[in-house]
Amino acid sequence: MSGPSPGWVVPVARYAAVVLGGVTALVLAANPATRWFARLRRQDDPDYPDDVPLLFDVNTEATVPTWYSAGLLLAVAAVCVVLAVVARDADGGGARRWVVLGLVFVGMSLDETVALHERLDSGVTDTLDVEGTGALRHPWVVAGVVLAAGLAVVTARAIVTLPRHRRRWVALGLGIYVGGALGLEAVSGVVLDAAGEGLAYAAVTWAEEGAEMVGALVTCCALLAALDVRLHDGAIRVALADTRPRASVAPPHA
């Protein structure tokens, strides 16, 4: 049986977790921090503008959190492309499935940027004759359940070749993401109807955005952990992790 691949192992998943985890924490902390700072400044300057707090508002489009969330989803798509290339080179099959999953995450990134899902509200309201209150205040979540089921199917087909512990981490990441995007979105509608746009609503929307970021981050790192990245002789070699070369078996003697 041949030995392990030569070269220095690059722990890309660990590096990504540290760097992206730190950036995620900063982006999420900037929302309440800038609002607190603006409120403090208005004690001396009542006309102090909301420009900076709005730039980091998690409940508004075209903001830093929106841009960052879209970037995380694109990072997941990029890792899927790498996995597709590695799977093709390893002749292990599944390359096309990784490409499809990558395209799905590109679409999710686009939706995060231009809010395509919100354009589903009127269609869902007319089709299902819902009033758009409470948990269905954002009616698109009904269509979101169907889309989430599709995401689960596409993901399951792609990660089926990964070891079980890798699949669990990917499933955890996507579960956190969907739980935030759909579950907390529905909760925010209930809170909005009950308490209006107050502190409780702001907390729920902040948690929703945080869950989406953390879910995308966990998914990205889980997929990166499925790659074996090594530096050897000045070159970077990428292969699937957790794979063992098959032992050569001598033919039986007559």
Phi, psi and chi 1 to 4 in degrees:
 res  aa     phi    psi   chi1   chi2   chi3   chi4
   1 MET       -  133.6  179.7 -178.6  -64.6      -
   2 SER   -73.6  152.4   59.8      -      -      -
   3 GLY   -78.2 -177.3      -      -      -      -
   4 PRO   -67.6  158.8   23.5  -33.2      -      -
   5 SER   -62.1  140.0  -59.3      -      -      -
   6 PRO   -76.7  165.3   28.6  -34.6      -      -
   7 GLY   110.1  168.0      -      -      -      -
   8 TRP   -86.7  125.7  178.1   65.4      -      -
   9 VAL   -74.7  127.2  177.1      -      -      -
  10 VAL   -97.0  113.6 -177.0      -      -      -
  11 PRO   -78.9   71.5   29.3  -33.4      -      -
  12 VAL   -61.7  -36.3  -71.9      -      -      -
  13 ALA   -64.9  -40.9      -      -      -      -
  14 ARG   -67.0  -43.4 -174.4 -177.6  -53.4  169.2
  15 TYR   -61.1  -44.1  -70.1  162.9      -      -
  16 ALA   -64.0  -40.1      -      -      -      -
  17 ALA   -62.5  -41.7      -      -      -      -
  18 VAL   -69.3  -50.5  171.6      -      -      -
  19 VAL   -68.1  -54.3  173.7      -      -      -
  20 LEU   -67.7  -32.9  -65.4  179.4      -      -
  21 GLY   -63.0  -41.5      -      -      -      -
  22 GLY   -65.8  -43.5      -      -      -      -
  23 VAL   -64.8  -41.0  175.0      -      -      -
  24 THR   -60.0  -44.4  -60.2      -      -      -
  25 ALA   -62.0  -40.5      -      -      -      -
  26 LEU   -65.7  -43.4  -72.6  174.8      -      -
  27 VAL   -63.3  -42.7  171.1      -      -      -
  28 LEU   -70.1  -36.9  -70.7  173.3      -      -
  29 ALA   -70.7  -27.0      -      -      -      -
  30 ALA   -64.7  -29.4      -      -      -      -
  31 ASN   -62.4  -59.3  176.8 -130.3      -      -
  32 PRO   -69.5  -31.0   23.5  -32.8      -      -
  33 ALA   -65.7  -44.8      -      -      -      -
  34 THR   -68.9  -33.7   53.2      -      -      -
  35 ARG   -68.4  -40.1  -70.1 -156.3  171.5  -83.1
  36 TRP   -63.8  -42.6  173.1   82.6      -      -
  37 PHE   -64.3  -41.4  178.9   76.7      -      -
  38 ALA   -64.2  -40.2      -      -      -      -
  39 ARG   -65.1  -37.6 -177.5  174.0  -60.1  178.3
  40 LEU   -65.9  -41.2 -171.3   65.5      -      -
  41 ARG   -66.5  -32.4  -77.0  -67.9  -55.6  -88.4
  42 ARG   -69.9  -12.7  -71.5 -164.6 -172.1   96.6
  43 GLN   -66.2  -30.9  -65.6  178.6    1.0      -
  44 ASP  -102.8  -27.7  -61.0  -37.4      -      -
  45 ASP  -132.7   91.7 -178.6    9.1      -      -
  46 PRO   -59.6  -20.0  -22.3   33.4      -      -
  47 ASP   -94.6   10.8  -63.8  -34.3      -      -
  48 TYR   -59.5  127.1 -174.9   77.1      -      -
  49 PRO   -75.6  165.4   28.3  -34.7      -      -
  50 ASP   -97.5   17.5  -95.9  -19.9      -      -
  51 ASP   -58.7  -49.4  -65.9  -13.8      -      -
  52 VAL   -69.5  -47.8  175.2      -      -      -
  53 PRO   -57.1  -39.2  -27.0   36.0      -      -
  54 LEU   -66.7  -29.3  -73.0  175.8      -      -
  55 LEU   -65.9  -27.8 -173.3   62.7      -      -
  56 PHE  -110.4   16.3  -69.6   94.3      -      -
  57 ASP   -71.2  127.0 -170.0   -3.6      -      -
  58 VAL   -81.4  -10.0  -63.0      -      -      -
  59 ASN  -109.0   20.4 -161.5   33.9      -      -
  60 THR  -131.7  145.0  -52.5      -      -      -
  61 GLU   -78.9  164.8  -55.4  -59.2  -29.8      -
  62 ALA    58.7   48.5      -      -      -      -
  63 THR  -126.3  173.8   61.8      -      -      -
  64 VAL   -61.3  -46.0  171.8      -      -      -
  65 PRO   -59.1  -38.5  -27.1   36.4      -      -
  66 THR   -63.7  -45.8  -60.0      -      -      -
  67 TRP   -61.8  -42.5  167.2   79.4      -      -
  68 TYR   -68.2  -42.3  179.7   66.7      -      -
  69 SER   -61.3  -41.9  -67.1      -      -      -
  70 ALA   -62.5  -38.0      -      -      -      -
  71 GLY   -65.6  -39.3      -      -      -      -
  72 LEU   -62.0  -41.7  -78.5  176.1      -      -
  73 LEU   -66.2  -37.0  -66.8  170.4      -      -
  74 LEU   -65.9  -34.9  -83.6 -178.2      -      -
  75 ALA   -63.7  -40.6      -      -      -      -
  76 VAL   -61.7  -42.9  177.6      -      -      -
  77 ALA   -60.9  -40.9      -      -      -      -
  78 ALA   -63.7  -40.6      -      -      -      -
  79 VAL   -64.7  -36.8  179.1      -      -      -
  80 CYS   -61.5  -38.9  -71.8      -      -      -
  81 VAL   -64.5  -43.3  171.6      -      -      -
  82 VAL   -60.8  -43.6  174.9      -      -      -
  83 LEU   -62.9  -35.0  -76.5  164.0      -      -
  84 ALA   -64.6  -43.5      -      -      -      -
  85 VAL   -65.1  -44.3  173.0      -      -      -
  86 VAL   -64.6  -41.6  172.3      -      -      -
  87 ALA   -63.7  -37.9      -      -      -      -
  88 ARG   -66.8  -44.6 -178.4 -163.1   62.3 -171.2
  89 ASP   -66.2  -32.4  -67.9  -15.6      -      -
  90 ALA   -80.6   -5.8      -      -      -      -
  91 ASP    55.9   34.4 -164.3   24.9      -      -
  92 GLY   -96.7   -0.8      -      -      -      -
  93 GLY    78.8  167.7      -      -      -      -
  94 GLY    91.1   -1.0      -      -      -      -
  95 ALA   -60.9  -43.3      -      -      -      -
  96 ARG   -63.9  -35.7 -175.1  175.3  -59.1  176.0
  97 ARG   -65.9  -37.5  -63.6  176.3 -177.9  179.0
  98 TRP   -67.0  -37.2  -75.2  114.0      -      -
  99 VAL   -63.1  -44.6  170.9      -      -      -
 100 VAL   -60.6  -44.6  171.7      -      -      -
 101 LEU   -63.3  -39.1 -176.6   58.7      -      -
 102 GLY   -61.5  -41.3      -      -      -      -
 103 LEU   -64.4  -35.4  -70.1  175.2      -      -
 104 VAL   -62.2  -42.5  168.9      -      -      -
 105 PHE   -70.9  -29.8  -83.8  101.6      -      -
 106 VAL   -62.6  -43.4  169.6      -      -      -
 107 GLY   -63.1  -39.1      -      -      -      -
 108 MET   -64.9  -37.4  -68.4  167.5   62.8      -
 109 SER   -65.4  -42.0  176.0      -      -      -
 110 LEU   -61.8  -43.0  176.5   63.3      -      -
 111 ASP   -62.4  -39.9  174.0   66.4      -      -
 112 GLU   -61.8  -32.4 -173.9   69.7   28.6      -
 113 THR   -80.7  -44.2  -56.4      -      -      -
 114 VAL  -112.0    4.5  -60.1      -      -      -
 115 ALA    56.2   52.3      -      -      -      -
 116 LEU   -62.6  -32.1  -67.2  173.3      -      -
 117 HIS   -62.9  -30.3   58.9  -85.0      -      -
 118 GLU   -68.7  -19.6  -66.0 -175.3    0.0      -
 119 ARG   -75.6   -6.9  -68.4  165.0  172.4   77.1
 120 LEU   -85.1  -11.6  -62.3  173.6      -      -
 121 ASP   -56.2  -51.5  -79.1  -11.5      -      -
 122 SER   -64.9  -39.6   58.9      -      -      -
 123 GLY   -63.9  -43.5      -      -      -      -
 124 VAL   -65.9  -41.0  172.9      -      -      -
 125 THR   -62.2  -44.1  -58.6      -      -      -
 126 ASP   -70.4  -38.7  -64.4  -20.5      -      -
 127 THR   -71.6  -45.1  -57.7      -      -      -
 128 LEU   -97.4   -5.4  -59.2 -179.2      -      -
 129 ASP    55.5   50.4 -167.0   23.2      -      -
 130 VAL   -99.8  155.6  -64.9      -      -      -
 131 GLU   -85.7  -15.8  -63.4 -179.0   -0.6      -
 132 GLY    74.8   44.1      -      -      -      -
 133 THR  -129.3  163.2   59.3      -      -      -
 134 GLY    60.7 -135.3      -      -      -      -
 135 ALA   -62.4  -21.2      -      -      -      -
 136 LEU  -105.6   24.0  -66.9 -179.6      -      -
 137 ARG   -61.6  -30.4 -174.6  174.1 -177.0   86.1
 138 HIS  -108.8   86.6  -50.6  -72.9      -      -
 139 PRO   -59.0  -19.5  -23.0   34.2      -      -
 140 TRP   -61.3  -18.5   72.1  -94.9      -      -
 141 VAL   -62.7  -25.7  -62.7      -      -      -
 142 VAL   -64.7  -48.5  177.1      -      -      -
 143 ALA   -66.0  -30.2      -      -      -      -
 144 GLY   -63.2  -33.3      -      -      -      -
 145 VAL   -62.7  -41.5  172.5      -      -      -
 146 VAL   -65.6  -43.7  178.1      -      -      -
 147 LEU   -65.1  -36.7  -65.4  174.5      -      -
 148 ALA   -64.9  -37.7      -      -      -      -
 149 ALA   -63.5  -40.7      -      -      -      -
 150 GLY   -63.1  -41.2      -      -      -      -
 151 LEU   -61.0  -40.3  172.2   63.1      -      -
 152 ALA   -62.5  -40.6      -      -      -      -
 153 VAL   -67.0  -47.7  171.3      -      -      -
 154 VAL   -62.1  -41.8  173.2      -      -      -
 155 THR   -65.5  -44.3  -57.1      -      -      -
 156 ALA   -60.2  -39.8      -      -      -      -
 157 ARG   -66.3  -32.8  -73.6  175.7   56.2   82.9
 158 ALA   -78.8  -42.7      -      -      -      -
 159 ILE   -89.3    3.4   67.7  175.0      -      -
 160 VAL   -60.6  -25.5   67.8      -      -      -
 161 THR   -83.9   -8.9   56.8      -      -      -
 162 LEU   -82.0  156.1  -61.4 -178.6      -      -
 163 PRO   -60.8  158.1  -21.8   31.8      -      -
 164 ARG   -59.6  -41.8  179.1  175.7  -62.4  178.1
 165 HIS   -67.0  -28.7   64.1  -72.8      -      -
 166 ARG   -70.9  -42.6  -55.4  -70.0 -175.0 -156.2
 167 ARG   -60.9  -37.4  -60.9 -161.4  -60.1  -94.0
 168 ARG   -63.3  -40.7  -72.7  174.8  177.1  171.3
 169 TRP   -68.7  -38.6  -81.6  102.7      -      -
 170 VAL   -63.8  -44.6  174.5      -      -      -
 171 ALA   -62.6  -38.1      -      -      -      -
 172 LEU   -62.8  -46.0  174.2   63.4      -      -
 173 GLY   -60.3  -46.6      -      -      -      -
 174 LEU   -68.9  -33.2  -70.0 -179.9      -      -
 175 GLY   -63.4  -41.8      -      -      -      -
 176 ILE   -64.2  -42.8  -64.5  172.5      -      -
 177 TYR   -63.0  -50.4 -177.6   89.6      -      -
 178 VAL   -66.4  -37.8  173.0      -      -      -
 179 GLY   -60.1  -36.9      -      -      -      -
 180 GLY   -74.5  -47.6      -      -      -      -
 181 ALA   -65.8  -37.1      -      -      -      -
 182 LEU  -104.5  -52.3  -62.7 -179.5      -      -
 183 GLY   -62.1  -53.3      -      -      -      -
 184 LEU   -73.0  -24.6  -70.1  178.3      -      -
 185 GLU   -64.0  -42.3 -178.7   83.8  -16.0      -
 186 ALA   -66.0  -40.5      -      -      -      -
 187 VAL   -62.8  -38.8  172.1      -      -      -
 188 SER   -62.1  -33.5   70.7      -      -      -
 189 GLY   -65.5  -40.7      -      -      -      -
 190 VAL   -64.3  -45.0  175.1      -      -      -
 191 VAL   -65.7  -39.8  173.0      -      -      -
 192 LEU   -62.5  -42.1 -176.0   59.6      -      -
 193 ASP   -67.4  -35.9  -76.8   -8.2      -      -
 194 ALA   -81.8  -38.7      -      -      -      -
 195 ALA  -125.8   -3.6      -      -      -      -
 196 GLY    75.1 -171.1      -      -      -      -
 197 GLU   -83.1   63.7  -65.3 -173.7   -0.8      -
 198 GLY  -105.0 -156.3      -      -      -      -
 199 LEU   -64.9  -39.4 -178.6   60.2      -      -
 200 ALA   -63.1  -43.7      -      -      -      -
 201 TYR   -64.6  -41.9  178.6   70.1      -      -
 202 ALA   -61.8  -38.3      -      -      -      -
 203 ALA   -66.4  -40.2      -      -      -      -
 204 VAL   -67.9  -43.8  172.3      -      -      -
 205 THR   -66.0  -34.5   54.9      -      -      -
 206 TRP   -65.2  -43.5 -177.8   87.3      -      -
 207 ALA   -64.8  -36.3      -      -      -      -
 208 GLU   -61.7  -49.9  174.8 -170.4  -18.2      -
 209 GLU   -64.5  -38.4 -170.4   67.2   26.2      -
 210 GLY   -63.3  -41.0      -      -      -      -
 211 ALA   -63.9  -39.3      -      -      -      -
 212 GLU   -64.2  -43.7  -68.4 -179.1   16.4      -
 213 MET   -64.9  -47.3  -70.2 -176.3 -172.3      -
 214 VAL   -64.5  -40.1  171.2      -      -      -
 215 GLY   -62.0  -44.3      -      -      -      -
 216 ALA   -65.4  -37.4      -      -      -      -
 217 LEU   -64.7  -46.2  171.3   60.2      -      -
 218 VAL   -63.1  -41.3  171.5      -      -      -
 219 THR   -62.6  -45.0  -57.7      -      -      -
 220 CYS   -60.4  -47.8 -176.4      -      -      -
 221 CYS   -67.2  -36.1  -67.4      -      -      -
 222 ALA   -63.7  -40.5      -      -      -      -
 223 LEU   -72.1  -35.8  -67.2  178.3      -      -
 224 LEU   -63.4  -35.3  -78.0  172.6      -      -
 225 ALA   -66.8  -17.3      -      -      -      -
 226 ALA   -80.1   -2.6      -      -      -      -
 227 LEU  -106.6  138.5  -66.7  171.3      -      -
 228 ASP  -102.3  103.0  179.7   50.1      -      -
 229 VAL  -106.1  126.4 -177.5      -      -      -
 230 ARG  -135.2  145.9  -63.8  173.1 -176.2  -95.9
 231 LEU  -100.9  124.2  -70.2  177.3      -      -
 232 HIS  -147.9  121.8 -178.2   63.3      -      -
 233 ASP    55.1   40.9  -68.5  -21.8      -      -
 234 GLY    77.3    5.0      -      -      -      -
 235 ALA  -118.5  154.3      -      -      -      -
 236 ILE   -99.9  124.8  -60.8  176.9      -      -
 237 ARG  -114.5  129.7  -63.1 -177.4  178.0 -179.4
 238 VAL  -121.5  130.2 -177.2      -      -      -
 239 ALA  -143.9  173.8      -      -      -      -
 240 LEU   -75.8  134.2  -69.8  175.5      -      -
 241 ALA   -77.6  167.6      -      -      -      -
 242 ASP    60.3   28.9  -56.4  -52.7      -      -
 243 THR  -114.1  137.9   56.1      -      -      -
 244 ARG  -115.5  133.3  -63.1 -178.7  177.0   85.7
 245 PRO   -64.9  142.7   22.3  -31.7      -      -
 246 ARG   -73.9  140.1  -65.0  180.0  179.0  177.5
 247 ALA   -75.1  144.8      -      -      -      -
 248 SER   -81.1  132.3   58.1      -      -      -
 249 VAL  -110.1  124.9  179.4      -      -      -
 250 ALA   -72.3  143.4      -      -      -      -
 251 PRO   -65.0  148.0   23.6  -33.7      -      -
 252 PRO   -66.9  146.0   24.3  -33.3      -      -
 253 HIS   -76.1  148.3  -63.8  -73.6      -      -
 254 ALA   -71.4      -      -      -      -      -
